[in-house]
Each structure stands twice: as C-alpha cells, then as structure tokens.
Amino acid sequence: MSFPHHRPRRLRQSAAMRRLTAEHRLHPAQLILPAFVKEGIDEPLAIASMPGVVQHTPDSLKAAATEAARLGLGGIMLFGVPAARDARGSAALDPDGVLNRAIADVKAEVGDELVVMSDLCLDEFTDHGHCGVLTEDGRVDNDATLEIYAQMGLAQVQAGADVLGPSGMMDGQVRVIREALEAAGHTDTVILAYAAKYASAFYGPFRDAVDSQLQGDRRTYQMDAANRTDAVREVMLDLEEGADMVMVKPAMSYLDVVADVAELADVPVAAYQISGEYSMIEAAAANGWIDREAAIAESVLAIHRAGADSILTYWAAELGRRLMEENA
C-alpha cells in the first residue's frame, strides 16, 4: 500500500514549501487592466455596482496607465463612454471621439512601456445599446456592422492602439478588420479576438460602467451558455480569419471553455474576469463573508490554472502592487 510511504501533505507543510512546489504562479505581465473613460467629466466618477472602479477623466486615465506600466502589467484595455450616441455609433469613428482621444493620450503617456488595447465594438456608442447597427425591424445587421468595424479599427490604429479587441461577436469581424488593416498598411497591428463571448447575466455592472442604453438582450449574437463545443468553432474561425490572440469571456463561469481553448489554440489565450464576477467578490467581502484578498488571488489564479495566458481583471493594478511587494 502506498501509505505511509507516500504522504502528499509533505509538500504542503509550510508557506516556503508550498511556494517551492506551486504549479502555477501569477505575474504582473499576465494581467490586463480594463479602464473606462467618460466624455465631459472633470473628476473620476465611482461606479456604484463596481466598488473601487471609476469612469476616468483623460487625466486620471493617463495616471492609471502610468501606474500600470510601472507595475509591469501586460496591458490596458480601453473603453469609451461618449456624451452623445446615435443609431450608427458615429462617435466611434470620430478621431476626436472619447475613445480615440483616450487611445492617443495613453499611447503618448506610456509609449512602448505598456501594450495599449482598445475595445472595438459599437455598444458603447449606439443609442440602442446593441453591438451593431439595426435593420428596420430591429435585428442586428451583421454585414452592415462589419463595414463600420473596419472603419473603427482603422480609426483606433491611427490613434495609436497596439491591439484591437473586436468584441461584438459579428460573424466575419476578424477577417474584415484584418483585411482593412492590411490594405491600409497596418501589417503589425495585433488582433485580440473576443472569440468565445457568451451572453451572460454577469455583465450587469459593466452596463453601468459604460452607461449602456441596451433594451432587451444580445442572445442572437453572443453565445449560448449551454454550448461548449461552439466556443471551439468560434475560436478556430477567428484564427483562420487572422486573429493573433483569442479571448474567452466571461472567465470564472466558463473555466471549462478556457481549458478547451487553451488546449486547442496555438496562440496566446486571454480570459476576461468580468464585472459581475468582480462585484460578487467585492460584495461578499464587504459583508464579511469571505477573505477579500485571498478570494481575489484565488479567483484570478484559477483562470490562469485553467489555461489563460493573460487575464483581464479590474484588480490588475491591485494584484500587480501585491505581487511587486511579495517579490521585493
């Protein structure tokens, strides 16, 4: 019999021993900070449903990006919150629009010290809150939306984005954006495809963060939570279309999908720990039900353990500071 010759507890007997034998470790370079910038405000605005997260001003966004670079984070993903919206999301194409200005500001601030990423989607910019333009009967028009995505991608690259993050789950979005980039000579631009993005109940706080105008849901284009193999198909299609990296979103409720994608994809895999996943932990910790710091670290480590090379998390800077202190 194996016992007592084999005692797995030997490798757990002290913090030093556990550190020595840890199979997975977090590093600041694995963490990407999502950040919101809102047009027309003078001070950062707290997001009530996401304690500790704000809608930034241009100045506070630049400060956040500077800190992210100092901490050695992997990148910053930018989301814009415009003052005015219309049915076609026109502000997304405006070089002086809130998101394109933010990209330019952050790139000027951090240069090549931090990878500057931009969300490429219309939902923040449309007055109906959907990720694309609508037909007369209210359906999202996939192919008409692709034309705008191509223009949006060019606007973001011209503003200085290193990485484009198409997140609208339109069929063919990566190919159309890639072809537009190539035609314009932007051959080095990276596409991080939101390849497996599910229609999730956990997006609620994010809609507060971007002042979403959405009525209804996005289930006709985002993925069904019941489906697992569908994610693999979506990922493989995006890779064929020219994605350099792929993402699973949400992360914590879809760790099986993260693992599937990590096993099959031959490119870096990201996962997004979304707003509802963040807010649940913050709310439980505020009520004294869980150890906040331990829960944060465990939740992000679980995403990495499932196979994610990079994790988008609203705790990126906090975790980066903690990791820096631990390794000092």
Rosetta silent file (secondary structure, phi, psi, omega in degrees, C-alpha in Angstrom):
SEQUENCE: MSFPHHRPRRLRQSAAMRRLTAEHRLHPAQLILPAFVKEGIDEPLAIASMPGVVQHTPDSLKAAATEAARLGLGGIMLFGVPAARDARGSAALDPDGVLNRAIADVKAEVGDELVVMSDLCLDEFTDHGHCGVLTEDGRVDNDATLEIYAQMGLAQVQAGADVLGPSGMMDGQVRVIREALEAAGHTDTVILAYAAKYASAFYGPFRDAVDSQLQGDRRTYQMDAANRTDAVREVMLDLEEGADMVMVKPAMSYLDVVADVAELADVPVAAYQISGEYSMIEAAAANGWIDREAAIAESVLAIHRAGADSILTYWAAELGRRLMEENA
SCORE:     score description
SCORE:     0.000 S_00000001
   1 L     0.000  151.130 -174.003    0.000    0.000    0.000 S_00000001
   2 L   -72.095  -35.986  179.588    1.177    3.499   -0.728 S_00000001
   3 L   -82.123  135.441   10.292    0.622    4.894    2.763 S_00000001
   4 L   -97.045    8.711 -177.641    2.775    5.756    4.703 S_00000001
   5 L   -64.697  -32.781  179.696    5.468    5.824    2.007 S_00000001
   6 L  -112.524  114.299  179.681    3.519    8.448    0.056 S_00000001
   7 L  -127.271   91.954 -178.972    2.331   11.427    2.046 S_00000001
   8 H   -55.657  -24.415 -179.044    1.280   14.301   -0.271 S_00000001
   9 H   -64.885  -17.587  179.004    0.974   16.563    2.771 S_00000001
  10 H   -56.874  -33.448 -176.188    4.781   16.677    2.973 S_00000001
  11 H   -88.371    8.744  179.713    4.739   19.213    0.143 S_00000001
  12 H  -121.882    9.145 -164.847    2.182   21.431    1.893 S_00000001
  13 L   -76.442  -14.157  178.441    3.739   21.749    5.331 S_00000001
  14 L  -151.904  162.449  178.322    4.933   25.365    5.130 S_00000001
  15 H   -61.378  -38.709  179.813    4.469   28.506    3.094 S_00000001
  16 H   -64.964  -40.353  178.927    8.005   28.148    1.791 S_00000001
  17 H   -67.794  -40.968  178.710    7.389   24.558    0.714 S_00000001
  18 H   -64.764  -37.085  177.564    4.113   25.461   -0.974 S_00000001
  19 H   -65.348  -41.143 -179.989    5.843   28.292   -2.795 S_00000001
  20 H   -62.311  -38.280 -171.353    8.599   25.948   -3.969 S_00000001
  21 H  -102.421    8.099 -179.640    6.159   23.355   -5.335 S_00000001
  22 L   -62.566  131.775  179.941    3.473   25.651   -6.782 S_00000001
  23 L   -80.880  -29.516 -178.240    2.475   24.567  -10.273 S_00000001
  24 L  -133.360  141.131  179.097    1.091   27.952  -11.317 S_00000001
  25 L  -135.000  147.827  174.808    2.090   31.472  -10.361 S_00000001
  26 L   -91.463  145.623  176.457    0.722   34.891  -11.172 S_00000001
  27 L  -135.149  145.089 -179.498    2.935   37.585  -12.630 S_00000001
  28 H   -53.678  -32.826 -177.555    2.002   41.217  -13.323 S_00000001
  29 H   -66.821  -14.681  177.418    2.707   40.721  -17.036 S_00000001
  30 H   -83.751   -9.344 -170.482   -0.214   38.288  -17.205 S_00000001
  31 E  -104.029  135.028  177.759   -2.685   40.949  -16.068 S_00000001
  32 E  -119.758  131.339 -176.503   -4.552   43.407  -18.288 S_00000001
  33 E   -95.602  114.301  170.624   -6.400   46.367  -16.767 S_00000001
  34 E   -75.854  138.427 -177.699   -9.785   47.280  -18.283 S_00000001
  35 E  -142.080  140.005 -178.052  -10.391   51.038  -17.980 S_00000001
  36 E  -109.279  134.924  174.471  -13.327   53.307  -18.781 S_00000001
  37 E  -122.964  129.484 -174.786  -13.021   56.919  -19.884 S_00000001
  38 E  -110.595  133.686  179.893  -16.120   59.135  -19.884 S_00000001
  39 L   -74.652  137.379  169.573  -16.550   62.211  -22.006 S_00000001
  40 L    84.603   16.518  177.242  -17.386   65.528  -20.364 S_00000001
  41 L  -112.661  153.427 -178.367  -16.487   64.905  -16.708 S_00000001
  42 L  -103.042  -20.717  179.042  -13.991   66.819  -14.568 S_00000001
  43 L  -133.455  149.926  176.423  -13.467   64.233  -11.827 S_00000001
  44 L   -58.238  141.367 -179.662  -13.457   60.430  -11.898 S_00000001
  45 E  -108.706  125.832  177.576  -16.924   59.012  -11.226 S_00000001
  46 E   -67.361  143.004  175.496  -17.334   55.985   -8.984 S_00000001
  47 L   -98.317  111.564 -169.443  -19.326   53.105  -10.473 S_00000001
  48 L   -58.306  -38.067 -176.792  -21.760   52.123   -7.747 S_00000001
  49 L   -84.884   -1.085  178.386  -22.078   48.473   -8.789 S_00000001
  50 L  -132.274   77.300 -176.499  -18.289   48.044   -9.118 S_00000001
  51 L   -53.168  129.697  178.604  -16.693   49.260   -5.857 S_00000001
  52 L    92.833   -9.153  179.414  -13.232   50.646   -6.480 S_00000001
  53 L  -108.156  143.757 -176.214  -13.711   51.100  -10.247 S_00000001
  54 E  -130.258  161.280  161.677  -14.323   54.522  -11.827 S_00000001
  55 E   -87.128  120.161 -172.688  -15.187   56.213  -15.070 S_00000001
  56 E   -83.513  155.049  160.699  -11.975   58.102  -15.750 S_00000001
  57 L   -86.674  168.085  175.521  -11.251   61.598  -16.931 S_00000001
  58 H   -55.673  -40.465 -178.027   -8.439   61.892  -19.503 S_00000001
  59 H   -69.975  -43.313 -179.256   -6.006   62.874  -16.745 S_00000001
  60 H   -70.100  -29.746  175.539   -6.958   60.112  -14.320 S_00000001
  61 H   -65.673  -43.473  178.796   -6.816   57.582  -17.182 S_00000001
  62 H   -62.567  -37.747  177.670   -3.280   58.655  -18.028 S_00000001
  63 H   -64.926  -41.072  178.630   -2.334   58.286  -14.366 S_00000001
  64 H   -64.329  -39.999  178.795   -3.828   54.777  -14.277 S_00000001
  65 H   -66.904  -39.460  177.828   -1.914   53.829  -17.424 S_00000001
  66 H   -62.273  -42.521  177.209    1.318   55.200  -15.993 S_00000001
  67 H   -65.059  -41.055  179.128    0.864   53.118  -12.857 S_00000001
  68 H   -59.138  -40.760  178.046    0.043   50.035  -14.941 S_00000001
  69 H   -66.581  -41.737  179.749    3.303   50.491  -16.833 S_00000001
  70 H   -62.339  -36.120 -178.878    5.246   50.997  -13.602 S_00000001
  71 H   -79.041   -8.939 -179.340    3.794   47.790  -12.178 S_00000001
  72 L    77.260   26.558  178.097    4.753   45.839  -15.282 S_00000001
  73 L   -65.244  159.810 -178.119    1.185   44.893  -16.213 S_00000001
  74 L   -71.063  -33.300 -178.199    0.644   43.215  -19.541 S_00000001
  75 E  -178.286  178.725  174.993   -1.619   45.893  -20.955 S_00000001
  76 E  -132.237  131.142  179.764   -4.555   48.241  -20.582 S_00000001
  77 E  -106.377  120.170 -171.821   -7.873   47.739  -22.408 S_00000001
  78 E  -100.184  137.208  175.713   -9.711   50.991  -23.081 S_00000001
  79 E  -125.685  135.061  179.901  -13.477   51.545  -23.254 S_00000001
  80 E  -103.874  144.799  177.554  -15.052   54.877  -24.189 S_00000001
  81 E  -123.352   97.791 -174.259  -18.246   56.390  -22.785 S_00000001
  82 L   -77.095  160.335  177.286  -19.408   59.160  -25.150 S_00000001
  83 L   -78.496  -29.604 -178.364  -21.592   62.102  -24.255 S_00000001
  84 L  -131.122  143.604 -179.173  -23.825   61.622  -27.316 S_00000001
  85 L  -129.390  158.368  172.490  -24.951   58.490  -29.128 S_00000001
  86 E  -143.402 -178.654 -172.706  -26.804   57.711  -32.325 S_00000001
  87 L   -66.941  -23.867 -176.856  -28.156   54.667  -34.130 S_00000001
  88 L  -106.171    1.511  179.742  -24.891   54.004  -36.005 S_00000001
  89 L    65.225   40.205 -172.392  -22.430   54.735  -33.211 S_00000001
  90 H   -57.838  -31.439 -177.988  -20.857   57.581  -35.177 S_00000001
  91 H   -63.783  -19.781  178.801  -18.724   58.755  -32.255 S_00000001
  92 H   -68.173  -23.468 -177.809  -16.719   55.540  -32.540 S_00000001
  93 L   -96.896  -11.959 -176.457  -15.292   56.752  -35.862 S_00000001
  94 L   -72.297  120.048  177.929  -14.572   60.342  -34.829 S_00000001
  95 L   -56.390  -26.855  178.440  -10.790   60.886  -34.440 S_00000001
  96 L   -98.016    9.248  176.708  -11.685   63.335  -31.679 S_00000001
  97 L   -67.829  163.566 -170.426  -14.202   60.963  -30.088 S_00000001
  98 H   -59.686  -41.373 -177.381  -13.710   59.936  -26.487 S_00000001
  99 H   -73.325  -43.958 -179.153  -12.188   56.517  -27.153 S_00000001
 100 H   -67.257  -35.699  174.146   -9.853   57.552  -29.954 S_00000001
 101 H   -64.545  -41.058 -179.576   -8.647   60.541  -27.937 S_00000001
 102 H   -63.534  -42.141  177.389   -8.065   58.254  -24.966 S_00000001
 103 H   -57.747  -48.422 -179.008   -6.016   55.855  -27.076 S_00000001
 104 H   -62.407  -42.745  179.928   -3.856   58.728  -28.309 S_00000001
 105 H   -62.534  -46.987 -176.880   -3.454   60.170  -24.806 S_00000001
 106 H   -67.750  -41.667  179.489   -2.484   56.868  -23.232 S_00000001
 107 H   -62.605  -40.957  177.395   -0.109   55.951  -26.041 S_00000001
 108 H   -64.484  -32.133 -177.478    1.599   59.339  -25.736 S_00000001
 109 H   -76.012  -42.791 -171.775    1.854   58.821  -21.972 S_00000001
 110 H  -108.651  -13.474  179.985    3.275   55.280  -21.857 S_00000001
 111 L    56.764 -129.312 -179.886    4.811   54.757  -25.297 S_00000001
 112 L   -96.577   11.888  179.570    6.002   51.189  -25.653 S_00000001
 113 L   -78.292  -14.332 -178.603    6.182   50.568  -21.887 S_00000001
 114 L  -147.949  138.125  177.404    2.622   49.188  -21.876 S_00000001
 115 E   -75.628  121.761 -177.937    0.537   47.481  -24.539 S_00000001
 116 E   -96.445  117.822 -176.888   -2.374   49.788  -25.362 S_00000001
 117 E  -114.907  150.556  179.906   -5.517   47.847  -26.285 S_00000001
 118 E  -133.644  135.398  175.081   -8.884   49.170  -27.434 S_00000001
 119 E   -71.581  128.643 -178.644  -12.320   47.625  -27.336 S_00000001
 120 E  -113.095   92.313 -177.876  -13.709   47.514  -30.863 S_00000001
 121 L  -161.650  156.472 -176.401  -17.484   47.400  -30.554 S_00000001
 122 L   -96.367   -5.809 -170.049  -20.419   49.740  -31.081 S_00000001
 123 L   -62.111  -33.459  178.483  -22.429   49.030  -27.942 S_00000001
 124 L   -71.974  -17.378 -169.131  -20.996   51.969  -26.002 S_00000001
 125 L  -109.148  -10.731 -178.648  -21.712   54.303  -28.914 S_00000001
 126 E   -94.096  149.249 -179.781  -25.216   53.363  -30.104 S_00000001
 127 L   -79.843   -4.393  175.423  -28.393   54.866  -28.730 S_00000001
 128 L  -108.032   -7.576  173.603  -29.976   51.397  -28.685 S_00000001
 129 L    80.083    2.729  178.096  -27.058   49.726  -26.898 S_00000001
 130 L   -86.087  164.181 -174.940  -26.509   46.900  -29.375 S_00000001
 131 L   -82.980    1.603  178.681  -23.106   45.931  -30.745 S_00000001
 132 L  -151.787  177.966  177.910  -24.115   46.698  -34.322 S_00000001
 133 L   -77.502  157.086 -174.426  -26.481   48.686  -36.474 S_00000001
 134 E  -107.939  149.225  170.873  -30.103   47.602  -36.661 S_00000001
 135 L   -78.309  174.696 -178.835  -32.388   46.715  -39.530 S_00000001
 136 L   -62.130  -28.296  179.909  -35.798   48.354  -39.839 S_00000001
 137 L   -94.801   12.423  170.913  -37.364   45.506  -37.881 S_00000001
 138 L    89.160    9.567  176.164  -34.827   45.825  -35.038 S_00000001
 139 L   -88.175  150.763  175.800  -32.438   42.968  -35.806 S_00000001
 140 E   -74.497  124.757 -178.181  -28.677   43.466  -35.665 S_00000001
 141 L   -88.120  102.323 -174.579  -27.406   43.678  -39.250 S_00000001
 142 H   -56.447  -54.872 -169.722  -24.232   41.591  -39.251 S_00000001
 143 H   -73.848  -34.516  175.642  -22.746   42.636  -42.602 S_00000001
 144 H   -66.397  -34.216  177.751  -23.595   46.328  -42.353 S_00000001
 145 H   -66.437  -37.137 -179.515  -21.963   46.320  -38.919 S_00000001
 146 H   -59.044  -38.067  178.806  -18.778   44.804  -40.346 S_00000001
 147 H   -60.101  -38.810  179.501  -18.293   47.818  -42.588 S_00000001
 148 H   -72.880  -39.170  178.030  -18.311   50.076  -39.546 S_00000001
 149 H   -57.848  -40.635  179.258  -15.993   47.756  -37.598 S_00000001
 150 H   -61.339  -43.711  178.171  -13.417   48.029  -40.379 S_00000001
 151 H   -66.725  -38.822 -179.746  -13.537   51.830  -40.181 S_00000001
 152 H   -64.540  -41.369  177.864  -13.459   51.730  -36.403 S_00000001
 153 H   -60.662  -43.617  178.960  -10.379   49.521  -36.443 S_00000001
 154 H   -64.064  -39.914  179.293   -8.544   51.935  -38.722 S_00000001
 155 H   -63.270  -40.547 -178.835   -9.508   54.886  -36.512 S_00000001
 156 H   -70.121  -39.069  177.272   -8.192   53.139  -33.416 S_00000001
 157 H   -66.478  -41.356  178.552   -4.909   52.155  -35.045 S_00000001
 158 H   -64.445  -27.895  175.896   -4.418   55.662  -36.346 S_00000001
 159 H   -74.987  -20.718  176.445   -4.970   56.897  -32.788 S_00000001
 160 L   124.975    6.245 -178.021   -2.161   54.623  -31.628 S_00000001
 161 L   -63.987  135.945  174.808   -3.685   51.331  -30.476 S_00000001
 162 L   -83.696  -34.623 -174.571   -1.256   48.408  -30.378 S_00000001
 163 E  -133.502  132.804  174.049   -4.004   45.791  -30.094 S_00000001
 164 E  -101.114  136.252 -179.556   -7.586   45.816  -31.353 S_00000001
 165 E  -117.491   79.473  177.986  -10.169   43.869  -29.381 S_00000001
 166 E   -65.695  120.271 -170.757  -13.223   43.174  -31.573 S_00000001
 167 L  -123.217    7.338 -172.781  -15.888   42.131  -29.082 S_00000001
 168 L   -81.680  -10.215 -179.058  -19.198   42.378  -30.954 S_00000001
 169 L    58.656   36.495  169.766  -19.444   38.686  -31.955 S_00000001
 170 L   -84.260  138.214  176.904  -20.370   39.532  -35.533 S_00000001
 171 L   -63.467  129.207  177.328  -19.635   36.716  -37.970 S_00000001
 172 L    85.541    5.923 -173.780  -16.558   37.560  -40.026 S_00000001
 173 H   -63.592  -39.082 -177.936  -15.453   40.523  -37.894 S_00000001
 174 H   -66.209  -44.480 -179.421  -11.820   39.466  -37.609 S_00000001
 175 H   -60.294  -46.391 -176.947  -11.420   38.902  -41.354 S_00000001
 176 H   -64.240  -42.314  179.265  -12.950   42.256  -42.285 S_00000001
 177 H   -67.153  -43.178 -179.842  -10.826   44.150  -39.768 S_00000001
 178 H   -61.619  -44.362  179.992   -7.665   42.281  -40.773 S_00000001
 179 H   -63.764  -38.168  178.283   -8.252   42.983  -44.480 S_00000001
 180 H   -65.992  -40.999  178.536   -8.826   46.682  -43.769 S_00000001
 181 H   -63.561  -46.063 -178.956   -5.633   46.875  -41.738 S_00000001
 182 H   -62.763  -43.379 -178.698   -3.582   45.128  -44.401 S_00000001
 183 H   -62.669  -30.394 -178.621   -4.972   47.328  -47.165 S_00000001
 184 L   -92.060    2.231  177.355   -4.027   50.435  -45.189 S_00000001
 185 L    87.298    9.202 -179.988   -0.508   49.190  -44.468 S_00000001
 186 L   -92.296   66.906 -172.968   -1.061   48.385  -40.780 S_00000001
 187 L   -77.421  -15.827 -176.463    0.521   44.965  -41.055 S_00000001
 188 L   -97.625   -1.474 -177.329    1.867   44.887  -37.493 S_00000001
 189 L   -70.592  132.478 -179.245   -1.402   45.549  -35.675 S_00000001
 190 E   -89.770  139.010  173.344   -2.412   42.755  -33.307 S_00000001
 191 E  -112.052  118.777  171.819   -5.993   41.499  -33.121 S_00000001
 192 E  -100.911  100.427 -174.426   -7.144   40.037  -29.815 S_00000001
 193 E   -81.791  127.326  167.190  -10.436   38.455  -30.806 S_00000001
 194 E   -73.296   80.074 -167.659  -13.221   38.129  -28.279 S_00000001
 195 E   -78.130  -41.434 -179.585  -13.707   34.745  -29.906 S_00000001
 196 E  -119.384   86.249 -177.998  -15.900   32.981  -27.340 S_00000001
 197 E  -113.557  117.510 -173.913  -18.082   35.657  -25.767 S_00000001
 198 E   -93.817  148.172  169.414  -21.174   34.378  -24.029 S_00000001
 199 L   -72.516  109.454 -168.707  -24.489   36.113  -23.362 S_00000001
 200 L  -125.801  144.967  173.784  -24.118   36.303  -19.595 S_00000001
 201 H   -71.089  -14.738 -174.605  -26.105   37.509  -16.614 S_00000001
 202 H   -85.777    4.366  177.602  -22.823   38.652  -15.096 S_00000001
 203 H   -83.177   -5.595 -171.616  -22.416   41.661  -17.423 S_00000001
 204 H   -47.937  -53.926 -178.313  -24.846   43.790  -15.407 S_00000001
 205 H   -62.396  -31.248  178.193  -22.357   46.094  -13.660 S_00000001
 206 H   -59.463  -36.554 -178.929  -20.454   46.670  -16.908 S_00000001
 207 H   -66.541  -28.890  170.259  -23.565   48.235  -18.367 S_00000001
 208 H   -67.289  -40.392 -175.525  -23.453   50.748  -15.523 S_00000001
 209 H   -63.296  -33.469 -178.404  -19.790   51.372  -16.299 S_00000001
 210 L  -107.877   13.326 -179.231  -20.481   52.323  -19.919 S_00000001
 211 L    51.716   46.912 -173.807  -23.903   53.940  -19.333 S_00000001
 212 L   -60.178  141.940  178.143  -25.410   51.317  -21.626 S_00000001
 213 L  -100.373   11.092 -171.521  -28.627   52.143  -23.453 S_00000001
 214 L   -64.553  132.601  167.588  -29.471   48.491  -24.103 S_00000001
 215 L  -117.330  131.678 -176.184  -33.057   47.339  -24.013 S_00000001
 216 L    91.563 -145.008 -177.327  -33.511   43.591  -24.319 S_00000001
 217 L  -144.844 -177.316 -176.656  -30.505   41.299  -24.695 S_00000001
 218 L  -118.616   29.360 -172.743  -27.765   40.182  -27.084 S_00000001
 219 L   -72.371  -13.427  178.248  -28.600   36.495  -27.289 S_00000001
 220 L   -80.703  -10.380  178.577  -28.932   36.479  -31.076 S_00000001
 221 L  -131.840  -29.890  171.234  -25.203   37.141  -31.484 S_00000001
 222 L   -80.528  159.565 -169.265  -23.425   36.361  -28.219 S_00000001
 223 E   -76.742  154.929  179.983  -23.009   32.669  -27.398 S_00000001
 224 L   -81.529  129.525 -178.382  -25.456   30.455  -25.533 S_00000001
 225 L   -59.731  -19.741 -179.472  -24.279   29.455  -22.048 S_00000001
 226 L   -76.572  -13.002 -169.670  -25.429   25.893  -22.735 S_00000001
 227 L  -106.903  131.214  179.686  -22.874   25.391  -25.512 S_00000001
 228 L  -108.818  -49.511 -178.018  -19.267   24.324  -25.086 S_00000001
 229 H   -67.298  -24.939  177.212  -18.096   22.951  -28.442 S_00000001
 230 H   -59.028  -32.091  179.641  -19.491   26.037  -30.163 S_00000001
 231 H   -64.492  -40.551  179.179  -16.704   28.001  -28.489 S_00000001
 232 H   -62.295  -42.772  178.504  -14.054   25.879  -30.182 S_00000001
 233 H   -61.275  -44.889  179.647  -15.650   26.514  -33.570 S_00000001
 234 H   -60.908  -42.757 -179.659  -15.747   30.270  -32.943 S_00000001
 235 H   -63.678  -46.509 -178.073  -12.091   30.290  -31.893 S_00000001
 236 H   -64.461  -37.437  176.073  -10.931   28.304  -34.900 S_00000001
 237 H   -62.366  -44.033 -179.371  -12.854   30.580  -37.257 S_00000001
 238 H   -65.062  -36.576  176.960  -11.236   33.670  -35.733 S_00000001
 239 H   -65.546  -41.689  177.311   -7.791   32.125  -36.065 S_00000001
 240 H   -62.233  -32.353 -177.531   -8.449   31.333  -39.717 S_00000001
 241 H   -82.437   -8.354  174.627   -9.548   34.943  -40.232 S_00000001
 242 L   116.955   16.143  176.179   -6.314   36.366  -38.831 S_00000001
 243 L   -69.697  141.221  177.354   -6.606   36.716  -35.048 S_00000001
 244 L   -94.512  -26.317  177.192   -3.264   36.839  -33.230 S_00000001
 245 E  -143.785  157.720  179.573   -4.763   36.110  -29.812 S_00000001
 246 E  -130.822  155.555 -176.292   -8.153   34.863  -28.660 S_00000001
 247 E  -129.855  146.611  169.235  -10.298   35.535  -25.622 S_00000001
 248 E  -110.610  133.680 -178.085  -12.935   33.740  -23.589 S_00000001
 249 E  -147.763  126.719   -2.574  -15.476   35.964  -21.834 S_00000001
 250 L   -69.112  177.408 -178.008  -16.656   35.587  -19.061 S_00000001
 251 L  -102.751  -58.155 -168.033  -13.871   33.707  -17.319 S_00000001
 252 H   -65.325  -34.918  179.929  -14.884   32.293  -13.939 S_00000001
 253 H   -85.320   -1.148 -175.464  -18.162   30.745  -15.058 S_00000001
 254 H  -133.277   37.649 -178.679  -16.529   29.326  -18.197 S_00000001
 255 H   -64.760  -28.539  175.596  -13.288   27.774  -16.969 S_00000001
 256 H   -64.409  -38.451  179.011  -14.080   24.605  -18.915 S_00000001
 257 H   -69.290  -41.406  175.895  -14.182   26.692  -22.093 S_00000001
 258 H   -55.701  -45.714 -179.278  -10.919   28.423  -21.164 S_00000001
 259 H   -63.959  -42.553  178.242   -9.313   24.992  -20.763 S_00000001
 260 H   -60.040  -47.072 -176.866  -10.713   23.760  -24.090 S_00000001
 261 H   -66.955  -40.923  179.515   -9.469   26.813  -25.955 S_00000001
 262 H   -62.604  -34.618 -179.713   -6.047   26.715  -24.306 S_00000001
 263 H   -71.678  -33.940 -172.743   -5.611   23.103  -25.346 S_00000001
 264 H   -96.504  -33.106 -173.978   -6.543   23.688  -28.986 S_00000001
 265 L   -80.258  140.098  178.016   -5.332   27.195  -29.825 S_00000001
 266 L  -103.236   26.187  177.093   -1.721   27.721  -30.864 S_00000001
 267 L  -129.678  166.675  176.634   -1.814   31.413  -29.969 S_00000001
 268 L   -59.105  140.560 -178.478   -1.948   33.250  -26.622 S_00000001
 269 E  -113.864  129.098  176.258   -5.273   32.828  -24.830 S_00000001
 270 E  -111.582  157.765  173.660   -6.865   35.558  -22.719 S_00000001
 271 E  -140.182  143.640 -174.516   -9.863   35.393  -20.403 S_00000001
 272 E  -109.112  112.978  172.942  -11.914   38.299  -19.045 S_00000001
 273 L   -79.754  102.570 -163.464  -12.919   38.259  -15.393 S_00000001
 274 L   -84.358  178.718 -170.702  -15.994   40.364  -15.956 S_00000001
 275 H   -57.770  -45.594 -178.604  -17.824   42.969  -13.931 S_00000001
 276 H   -66.221  -34.673  177.193  -20.336   40.671  -12.241 S_00000001
 277 H   -66.084  -40.341  175.787  -17.604   38.246  -11.228 S_00000001
 278 H   -63.906  -49.527 -172.878  -15.692   41.177   -9.744 S_00000001
 279 H   -67.471  -33.695  177.948  -18.710   42.675   -7.999 S_00000001
 280 H   -61.358  -43.814  179.644  -19.815   39.405   -6.381 S_00000001
 281 H   -66.834  -43.861  179.223  -16.469   39.026   -4.643 S_00000001
 282 H   -61.542  -41.109 -179.078  -16.413   42.681   -3.599 S_00000001
 283 H   -67.746  -43.581  178.981  -19.969   42.438   -2.211 S_00000001
 284 H   -63.864  -39.775  179.075  -19.285   39.222   -0.306 S_00000001
 285 H   -67.133  -39.630  179.636  -16.097   40.678    1.136 S_00000001
 286 H   -62.631  -28.426  177.574  -17.867   43.903    2.146 S_00000001
 287 L   -87.778    1.491  179.125  -20.334   41.785    4.109 S_00000001
 288 L    75.382   18.465 -175.726  -17.513   39.942    5.851 S_00000001
 289 L   -86.567  -24.759  179.493  -18.466   36.623    4.252 S_00000001
 290 L  -139.678  161.547  174.047  -15.100   35.927    2.574 S_00000001
 291 L   -78.992  111.642 -171.678  -11.475   36.983    2.859 S_00000001
 292 H   -59.494  -54.688 -175.643  -11.237   39.619    0.144 S_00000001
 293 H   -62.320  -41.254  179.626   -7.532   39.427   -0.704 S_00000001
 294 H   -65.972  -39.785 -179.330   -7.465   35.642   -0.641 S_00000001
 295 H   -67.388  -39.674  177.412  -10.589   35.413   -2.821 S_00000001
 296 H   -60.717  -51.839 -177.923   -9.187   37.836   -5.380 S_00000001
 297 H   -61.480  -42.537 -178.747   -5.911   35.955   -5.671 S_00000001
 298 H   -65.968  -41.351 -177.403   -7.611   32.553   -5.823 S_00000001
 299 H   -65.572  -42.118 -179.157  -10.129   33.607   -8.449 S_00000001
 300 H   -72.581  -39.005  176.909   -7.501   35.043  -10.789 S_00000001
 301 H   -61.554  -36.774  179.221   -5.122   32.129  -10.216 S_00000001
 302 H   -62.160  -37.172  178.606   -7.943   29.726  -11.134 S_00000001
 303 H   -66.655  -42.470  176.308   -8.326   31.448  -14.503 S_00000001
 304 H   -64.673  -42.971 -179.888   -4.610   31.119  -15.153 S_00000001
 305 H   -61.389  -33.334  178.946   -4.655   27.492  -13.989 S_00000001
 306 H   -68.849  -19.025  176.059   -7.440   26.740  -16.464 S_00000001
 307 L   132.436   -0.657 -179.030   -5.118   27.823  -19.256 S_00000001
 308 L   -74.457  128.686  175.045   -5.353   31.592  -19.721 S_00000001
 309 L   -78.828  -32.828  179.205   -2.042   33.231  -20.571 S_00000001
 310 E  -131.136  146.387  179.942   -3.490   36.686  -19.873 S_00000001
 311 E  -127.826  122.724  169.956   -6.331   37.755  -17.601 S_00000001
 312 E   -84.464  120.691 -177.803   -8.339   40.935  -17.943 S_00000001
 313 L  -148.597  141.510  178.773   -9.336   41.842  -14.401 S_00000001
 314 L   -71.038   -9.240  174.790  -10.387   45.018  -12.621 S_00000001
 315 L   -94.898   12.193 -172.973   -7.963   44.003   -9.860 S_00000001
 316 H   -56.198  -48.361 -177.762   -4.975   44.088  -12.209 S_00000001
 317 H   -68.009  -42.084  178.990   -3.303   47.095  -10.593 S_00000001
 318 H   -61.733  -45.738  178.357   -4.070   45.935   -7.044 S_00000001
 319 H   -65.822  -38.071  177.896   -2.734   42.469   -7.759 S_00000001
 320 H   -60.158  -42.655  177.539    0.259   43.959   -9.533 S_00000001
 321 H   -63.585  -42.937 -179.136    1.121   46.016   -6.457 S_00000001
 322 H   -64.291  -42.437  178.954    0.693   42.995   -4.216 S_00000001
 323 H   -65.948  -36.772  178.069    2.879   40.806   -6.422 S_00000001
 324 H   -64.043  -42.098  179.048    5.524   43.512   -6.558 S_00000001
 325 H   -66.376  -41.388 -179.500    5.577   43.732   -2.762 S_00000001
 326 H   -64.597  -32.620 -176.562    5.746   39.948   -2.357 S_00000001
 327 H   -93.908   -0.758 -178.436    8.674   39.716   -4.752 S_00000001
 328 L   -66.655    0.000    0.000   10.541   42.725   -3.377 S_00000001
